[in-house]
Amino acid sequence: MNIPHTRPWFPESMRRDILADLDKVMASGQLMGGEFSKTLERQYAERTQTGFGVSLATATTGLQIALRYSGVAGGEVLVPAASFITDVSAVQMEGATPVLVDVDPETLAFDLEDLERKVTDRTKAIIWVHLIGYIAETYRDIQAFAARHKLFLIEDASHAHGAMIDDKPAGSLGDVGVFSFYPTKIMTTGTGGMLVTDDGALSDFAQSLRLFGKDLKTGEIVHRGNDWFMDEFRACIGVHQARHLDEILARRRAAVDRYLTLRRDCDYLRCLAPSASNQPAWYQFPVFADDGIDAEAVRRKMGERNIACKLIYKPVHEEVLFESLAQPGLSRAENSLNQSLCLPLFTAITEEEIDASAKALMEILSEEAGV
Ligand SMILES: Cc1ncc(COP(=O)(O)O)c(C=O)c1O
């Protein structure tokens, strides 16, 4: 058995429906801004209970648009040290300074005390990452912090399609949310992104920036823009994937429930423990090895058994390009990420694959713990 870390989900009936609709796109001759883009944007606005959805080339372009709109250039942006590289590079590309904040290992989101410590009179915005599709139970504190300091709150919901907390969807908790449709994500368009917001002016700005900076009414160039559009082909694939998002989430949640049952008696691990009203999207299912365990060796030994096991991400400041952002006081992010063991998780994972992955992990952990 060779069990990958992730695999996109295109069941046969979905593939048939997509092919029929791609044919319609080609016949229509309208390759951008057509019915499929509009439908995908509506699907995301409805799901996130926001006023506007703007389909984009990637989530990173959504981050750049949100950052530029909020006027961060010359200022500082708070970013969790447990985030994706473009959460940092987008800030730099928009002319601002990323300030890394430590994370709370129970939620993988901001450590609230460090957040307070890092805010200065130059801070303009916050990128709040729902890492692995988990919305922090402390979300109200994060919202209150942003409001208290008058900071623009950007949700990076790239992992959090359909995640909910207290009946509130990811993407509706800040001033703007961005989702990624990269191949590994909960749903995919090949690659692509979506920005959601209640702010009509931001929606207009995003629509202008994705089309070379054109004014939507006059067609004049009013911003330094780019081609950040999602074309109709990808939007068509997205519409079909989004129609099945509830099924995708149900399958992933069932897989995680099974993993949680199987690891019940293991003493060397910690798992996230969502409250009853927290429904993660489970982009990944990480468990966290105790400090005494060599997590890198565990991941390697899983690989030797042909079972993929990865860390969530390296801490951003351990990437060569961002080493200058390293500083004392990010140890909880470093420890959470470096001790993370992400088990295989994808929409069509079978019970046999889950059982084999969990069994291999338990055996290797016992070896590493020397029992
Ligand atoms: C948390 C997070 N944010 C942003 C991105 C970037 O997404 P995209 O490739 O759509 O720009 C990723 C991609 O993996 C991600 O994991």
The ligand as a Tripos MOL2 file, in Angstrom:
@<TRIPOS>MOLECULE
LIG
   16    16     1     0     0
SMALL
NO_CHARGES

@<TRIPOS>ATOM
      1 C1         -2.1980   29.2320    4.4830 C.3       1 LIG1
      2 C2         -1.9580   29.4960    3.0270 C.ar      1 LIG1
      3 N1         -2.0940   30.7500    2.5670 N.ar      1 LIG1
      4 C3         -1.8870   31.0500    1.2820 C.ar      1 LIG1
      5 C4         -1.5440   30.0790    0.3780 C.ar      1 LIG1
      6 C5         -1.2950   30.4690   -1.0430 C.3       1 LIG1
      7 O1         -2.3320   29.9900   -1.8560 O.3       1 LIG1
      8 P1         -2.2460   30.2180   -3.4240 P.3       1 LIG1
      9 O2         -1.3300   29.1760   -3.9640 O.co2     1 LIG1
     10 O3         -3.6730   30.0090   -3.8880 O.co2     1 LIG1
     11 O4         -1.7650   31.5770   -3.6380 O.co2     1 LIG1
     12 C6         -1.3900   28.7640    0.7820 C.ar      1 LIG1
     13 C7         -0.9980   27.7320   -0.1930 C.2       1 LIG1
     14 O5         -0.6880   26.6250    0.0720 O.2       1 LIG1
     15 C8         -1.5890   28.4630    2.1530 C.ar      1 LIG1
     16 O6         -1.4180   27.2180    2.6000 O.3       1 LIG1
@<TRIPOS>BOND
     1     1     2 1
     2     2     3 ar
     3     2    15 ar
     4     3     4 ar
     5     4     5 ar
     6     5     6 1
     7     5    12 ar
     8     6     7 1
     9     7     8 1
    10     8     9 2
    11     8    10 1
    12     8    11 1
    13    12    13 1
    14    12    15 ar
    15    13    14 2
    16    15    16 1
@<TRIPOS>SUBSTRUCTURE
     1 LIG1         1 GROUP 0 **** ****
